[in-house]
Amino acid sequence: MSEGHMQIGEVAERTGLSLRTIRYYGEVGLVEPSARSKGGFRLYTGSDVERLLLIKRMKPLDFSLEETRDLLDVLDRLEAGELGEPERDALLARLDMFSEAAAARCRTLREHLDMAEEFGGRLREQRARHEATA
């Protein structure tokens, strides 16, 4: 195995993703292995791991597969460089849209968490009240 490459098991350990999930992301073209060993094993780089971690962070925010693919495309194109100013500006605007969407989804999750905590508190109050009268 060449230096800097990891097999899928190590990548799973580093990311907390299952082997199945990592393979699936490869099948749908989100994160393909950077190389293959002589035996045909998938080999990943640190950049591949970072890409998987980015996808993992998007998942709880309910970004769709297409949205994830779109963001990865934006990041890949920005990283590749050699862009004209209009294309670069358009990509940065799309990146801003993702940032705003993530912030909005975080606000929604915080609201849901607040409601869930309030609900849990009310249940504990009910329990305590009924326990005190027993």
N, C-alpha and C positions, 0 to 999 in steps of 0.2 A: 504494500500500500504506500502510495507516495505521501510525502510529508505534507501536513496541512489538511489531509482528507480524513473524514470520519465515516465509519459505517453507520448504517441506519440505527442500530441499537444505541450507540453513543449519542447520536442526534436526538433520539427519543428521550434519553436520560437528561440531556441538556435543556430540552424544550418542555418536557412534561407532556408531550404529545404521544399518542400511541403509534406503533408501527403502521397500523392500518390507516390512521389519519395522514401520516407522512406520505405513505404510498398513494393515497387518494389525491392529495394535493399535487403529486407528480402526475397522476393520470389526467387530472383536469388542467394541467399546465400552469399551476401557480408556482410550484417549486420543483423543478426537475433536478435530479442529481447532477452535480458538476462533472462527474466522471463515473466510470465503472471499473471495478477491479478485473484482473485477468479471469477470475472466476465468475464475473458478471454481477458481482455485488454492487449495490448503489453506494456511491461515495459522495460525501457532502463536504463543503467548505464552511468556514466561519460565516461567510456572507450568506450561504444557504440557511444556516441556523438563524441568523438575524432576520432573514426573510420569513422563516417559519414563525419566529416570535412575533413579528409584526402581524401576521395573519391571526395568530392566537389572540393578540390584543384586540383585533377587530371583531372577533367572534361574539364576545359578550355584548357588544354594541349593536348586534343584529345587522351588520353589513352583509349584503348578499354576496354570493359568489361572483356575480358580475361586477359589483361595486369593488370588491377586493381585487379582482383582475384589473379593473380600471385604475385603481390607485397604484398597484404594482407597475402598471404600464407607465403611468406618469412618473413615478420614481425612477424607473429604468431609463426613461428617455432623458430625464434631467441629469441623471448620473452619467449617461453616455456623453453629455456635453455636445459641443459643436452645433449648437442650435442658433438659429437666427433670433433676433430680439422678439419678433411677434410670436413665434412658436414658444419661446421660453416664457414670455409673459402669459400666454394662454395656459401653459402647463402649471405655472405658479398660481394662476387663478383657480384652476381645478384643484390644486393642492389646498388652497384656502377654503374651497367649498367642502373638502373632506374634513378639514380642521373644524369648520363651523358645524358640520353634521355631527362630528364626534362630540363636540361641546354640547350640542342640543340633546344628543342621546344620553350623555352623562347627566344632564339636568333632569331628564325624565327618569333615569334610574334612581337618582337621589330622591325625587318625589315619591317613587314607588317604595324605596327603602324607608322613608319617613312614615308613609302610611302603614307599612308592615310593622315598624317599630311601635307605632301608636296602637295598632291592633294587638300586638303582643302584650303591650302594657295594660290594655283594657282586659285582656284575658287573665293576666296575673292579678289584677284588681278584683275581678269576679271570683277568682279562685280564693284569694285571701278573704274576701267578704264572706263567702260560703263556708270557708274553713273556720272563721271566727264564730259563726253562728252554730257550728256543730257541737 
